Amino acid sequence: MKEVDWITRWLEDESNIDLKALEQQLQSEGFNVYQWRGNPSQSYLDYIHTQDEVVCVLSGTADVSVSGQAGKVLPGDRLDVPKNAYHSIIVTSDQPLVVLTGMRP
């Protein structure tokens, strides 16, 4: 899959996750933050939010699509989904996909 500009890295050292610092960073960007978990092989297809969404992967992997453009997320990746954009997530790892996610009110 080709690189997409809506996936970036928020973490360089996966052995050193500071969940509190990440939560504070996302809140400083105006997001209401919560943890979310998707089970292996679970799919969330073509849904839309009326707010900007951010998804920071803590563990697991997934194939993702935003506005028809495909990508893959790994631990340490950040996915930024603009409001009103159709997006999908398919968990591809054998373990759950665990993310810290946020929505702007």
KALIN-V973750 format. One record per pair of residues at least 6 apart in sequence whose ideal C-beta (glycine too) atoms are under 7 Angstrom apart, sorted by the first residue. I is the first residue (numbers start at 1). GAP is how many residues later the second one is. D is the distance in whole Angstrom. If there is no record, write none. Layout:
<<I | GAP | D> <I | GAP | D>>
//
This chain:
<<1 | 69 | 6> <1 | 70 | 6> <1 | 71 | 6> <4 | 65 | 6> <4 | 67 | 4> <6 | 60 | 5> <6 | 73 | 6> <6 | 74 | 5> <6 | 75 | 7> <7 | 64 | 5> <7 | 66 | 6> <7 | 70 | 6> <7 | 72 | 6> <8 | 70 | 5> <9 | 67 | 6> <9 | 68 | 6> <9 | 69 | 7> <10 | 12 | 7> <10 | 46 | 5> <10 | 66 | 6> <10 | 68 | 4> <11 | 6 | 6> <11 | 65 | 4> <14 | 61 | 5> <14 | 62 | 5> <17 | 41 | 6> <19 | 81 | 7> <22 | 34 | 6> <22 | 78 | 6> <23 | 10 | 5> <23 | 77 | 6> <26 | 7 | 5> <26 | 28 | 6> <26 | 74 | 7> <26 | 76 | 5> <27 | 6 | 6> <30 | 74 | 5> <31 | 23 | 6> <31 | 71 | 3> <31 | 72 | 6> <31 | 73 | 6> <32 | 70 | 6> <32 | 71 | 6> <32 | 73 | 6> <33 | 67 | 6> <33 | 69 | 4> <34 | 67 | 6> <35 | 63 | 7> <35 | 65 | 6> <36 | 63 | 5> <36 | 65 | 5> <37 | 59 | 5> <37 | 60 | 7> <37 | 61 | 5> <38 | 6 | 7> <38 | 51 | 7> <38 | 53 | 5> <38 | 58 | 6> <38 | 59 | 4> <39 | 52 | 7> <39 | 57 | 5> <40 | 51 | 6> <40 | 53 | 6> <40 | 54 | 6> <40 | 55 | 7> <40 | 56 | 7> <41 | 50 | 6> <42 | 49 | 5> <43 | 47 | 5> <44 | 44 | 6> <44 | 45 | 5> <45 | 43 | 5> <46 | 40 | 5> <46 | 42 | 6> <47 | 40 | 7> <48 | 36 | 6> <48 | 37 | 7> <48 | 38 | 5> <49 | 34 | 6> <49 | 54 | 7> <50 | 33 | 6> <50 | 34 | 6> <51 | 32 | 5> <51 | 52 | 5> <51 | 53 | 5> <51 | 54 | 7> <52 | 30 | 6> <52 | 31 | 5> <52 | 52 | 5> <53 | 28 | 4> <53 | 48 | 7> <53 | 50 | 5> <54 | 24 | 7> <54 | 26 | 6> <54 | 47 | 7> <54 | 48 | 5> <55 | 24 | 4> <55 | 44 | 5> <55 | 46 | 5> <56 | 22 | 5> <56 | 43 | 6> <56 | 44 | 5> <57 | 16 | 5> <57 | 17 | 6> <57 | 18 | 5> <57 | 19 | 7> <57 | 20 | 5> <57 | 40 | 7> <57 | 42 | 5> <58 | 17 | 6> <58 | 40 | 5> <58 | 41 | 6> <58 | 42 | 6> <59 | 16 | 5> <59 | 36 | 6> <59 | 39 | 5> <60 | 31 | 6> <60 | 33 | 4> <60 | 35 | 5> <60 | 36 | 6> <60 | 37 | 4> <60 | 38 | 6> <61 | 11 | 7> <61 | 12 | 7> <61 | 13 | 5> <61 | 31 | 5> <61 | 32 | 4> <61 | 36 | 7> <62 | 11 | 5> <62 | 27 | 5> <62 | 28 | 6> <62 | 29 | 5> <62 | 30 | 6> <62 | 35 | 5> <63 | 7 | 7> <63 | 9 | 6> <63 | 27 | 5> <63 | 29 | 6> <64 | 7 | 5> <64 | 8 | 7> <64 | 9 | 6> <64 | 15 | 6> <64 | 23 | 7> <64 | 24 | 7> <64 | 25 | 5> <65 | 22 | 6> <65 | 23 | 4> <66 | 15 | 6> <66 | 19 | 6> <66 | 21 | 5> <67 | 18 | 5> <67 | 19 | 6> <73 | 6 | 6> <81 | 6 | 5> <91 | 6 | 5>>
//
